Amino acid sequence: MPPTLFSSAPLTGQPAGGAAGTAAPTAVALDLGSSSIGVWAARRGTRTASCGDTFAPAGSLIRRGCIIDEGGCVTMLSQLIRRFSEPIPAGGVVVACRPVLAGERDQAAMRRVIEAVFAPARLVFIDAVRAAAIGSGAAAGSLLVTDLGAQLTEVALLRHGRVIAARRSDIGTRDLARGATLELISDIIARHIDDLRGSTAMPDLTPALTRGLLLVGDGASHPELPTTLCAALRLPVHRAPSPRTSALTGAGLAATSLLRHPTRT
């Protein structure tokens, strides 16, 4: 049997958005980033929108991977999904990306927003690094992933699509405009990898290092970052084919699989 690529937590009770109606359940993927929000829905495609100035308190909905304005997120998501030509019915399956090492409080805030907008029958959270590996077609074997986003840097070691060790820092590409440098970000990533070397995940880290680092997120599109990382880490750095959307793609694949195989966990 192939390894399970995601874990699920079924919801109970009635959908928050009312009756699901007669429409067939839909698979939905969601990526709530610090600078943009992306929604994918089966047979409908993808819609994205900026979620405001991540450094302006009055204009920011999500900061450092944490929702700080739940009402604003509900409004933005509701407006965003209205851009689909076909409505998304309640009662479907939603797979939502979360930052690695996200706390219960942050996850609860995401749950409240998602329930208010989508009223899903089943909500599943998946670490964004894990979703990105799936979306990049690289989840098999031992894999080292760095997700460099607008305000977060996440480093994770995966074994067959499961996160077995991870580190993260509150720094990202938006900080480059506030005095941070590519060298600083590269040094932080290198320290996280060194920290993983001293953990119990070392047996999986060795083949992952030989394979090289998979770089995803906004930072993967920076023209100089892969070269800077190569020099700092002294190992191959592979930019994901679609680094900004790989997590959403992976979450969509997980949502589709869950909708087809509802008993899978």
VENSULPE-V918402 format. One record per backbone hydrogen bond with DSSP energy under -1.0 kcal/mol. CO is the residue of the C=O (numbers start at 1). NH is the residue of the N-H. If there is no record, write none. Layout:
# VENSULPE-V918402
CO NH
CO NH
This chain:
# VENSULPE-V918402
15 18
26 93
27 42
28 95
29 40
30 97
31 33
31 38
35 51
36 33
37 49
38 31
39 47
40 29
41 44
41 45
45 41
47 39
49 37
51 61
53 56
56 59
56 60
61 68
61 69
63 66
66 63
69 73
70 74
71 75
72 76
73 77
74 78
75 79
76 80
77 81
80 83
81 84
92 121
92 122
93 28
94 124
95 30
96 126
98 128
99 102
103 107
104 108
105 109
106 110
107 111
108 112
109 113
110 114
111 115
112 116
113 117
114 118
115 119
119 91
122 94
124 96
126 98
127 131
128 132
129 133
130 134
131 135
132 136
133 138
134 137
141 160
143 158
144 214
145 156
146 216
147 154
148 219
149 173
150 174
152 149
153 169
154 147
155 167
156 145
157 164
157 165
158 143
159 162
162 159
165 157
167 155
169 153
169 171
172 175
173 176
174 177
175 178
175 180
181 185
182 186
183 187
184 188
185 189
186 190
187 191
188 192
189 193
190 194
191 195
192 196
193 197
196 199
199 202
201 204
201 205
202 206
204 208
205 209
206 210
207 211
208 212
213 238
214 146
215 240
216 148
217 220
218 221
219 222
224 228
225 229
226 230
227 231
228 232
229 233
230 234
236 213
238 215
242 245
242 246
243 217
245 249
246 250
247 251
248 252
249 253
250 254
251 255
252 256
253 257
254 258
255 259
256 260
257 261
261 264
